[in-house]
Amino acid sequence: MKLDKSLNSGNTTMLILKLIEEEDMYGYQMIESLEKKSNSVFSLKAGTLYPILHSLEQQNMVTAYEGISDEGRKRKYYKITEKGKKLLQEKEKEWVHYANAVKNVLGGVSYVGA
């Protein structure tokens, strides 16, 4: 099922923060991980991801550092900060509230096999 891209608007930040809460990652790794974990529902382009990461870095939600990838290449890794963890918790609560409201309006539609 192909999803309307506008459904994802505003949630990308939450998804990125969730990925790097689990482990520090570099940009392309985030793109691959998000696509894999979402069964290709979420497919970010570098042109979308990097502005979000830069904004999160400016807001002290994430920090960046140079590291070496498993392939031995220099990469810029991103790590979530305590401030970023708090934002993620807020975003997750908002999402649960939103998803429950949608479910209520749709009459308790089952999400299994959707």
N, C-alpha and C positions, 0 to 999 in steps of 0.2 A: 504494500500500500504506500503510495507516495503522499507525503504530508505537505501541507501548506507551509511554506517557509516562515510566514508571519507568526505561526504558532510558537516558533522557537525564539522569536524576538524577545529580548530581555532576560532570557534564561541562560544565554551563552556564558555569561560571567559566572553564574552559579556552577555550571558544568565544568568550566575551567578550574575554578577554585577547588571543586571536589576532586578532580584528577590530581592536582598537585598537593592536596591534603594527604592523599594516599602515598605519594612519593614525589620527590623533586623530579621535574621533567624539563626537557628542552622542547622548543616549539613543534618541530615535526613529530616528535614522540607524542605530544598531546593530540595532534591531528589524527595520527594513526590509532591511538588508544581510544579516543572518543568515537571514531568510526567503528572500531572493533566492538567496543562495549555496547554500542547502540544498534548493532546489526545494520550498520550503514544508514541509519535514519539521520544521524548528525554527521555531516561532512563539511568541516570547516576549511576555508581557504586561508592561506598564509596572510593574505590581505585583510582578512577579517580578524584573525587571531592576534597578530602582532600589535595592532592598535589597542586592543583590549588589554593585552599584557602590559604595554607601556602605561596605559591609564592606571591599571592596578598597581603598578610599580610606583607611579607618581603619588598615589593615594596611600602608600605604605601598606597595601594589602598583600603584596608579594615582594620578595627581594630577588635579585638576580646575581649569579656568580658564574665564573668560568669553571668548567669541569671537562673531563675526558669521557666520551661515550664508550659503550662496550666495543665499538668498532675502532676505538683509539683516536677518534677525532675530537678536536676542541669544540665544545658546545657551550652555549649560554643556557644555564639551568635556572629554573624558577622555583622558589620555595615560598610556601604560604607563611604569613606572619600571624601573630596572635590577633591582630586587628582583622586580618583576612579571615581567620577562623570564625571570629564573631560575625562578620558579614555573611559568611557561608551559612552559619546557623540561622540567621535571620531570613536569608533567601530560601533555605529549606523549609522553614516554618511557613513562609508566604506561599511556597509552592504547594505544600500539603493542604493549606487552607483553600487555595484556588482549585486544586484538583478535586477536593471534596465538594466544593460548591458546584463545579461542573457536573460531577457525578450525581449530585442531588437534583440538579435541573434536568438531567437526562433520565432521571428515574432509576438510579441504581444500576446503570448499564455495567455489565461484566467486562473487565479488561482482558480476560483470558482469551487468547486466540484473536485478538483485535488486529 
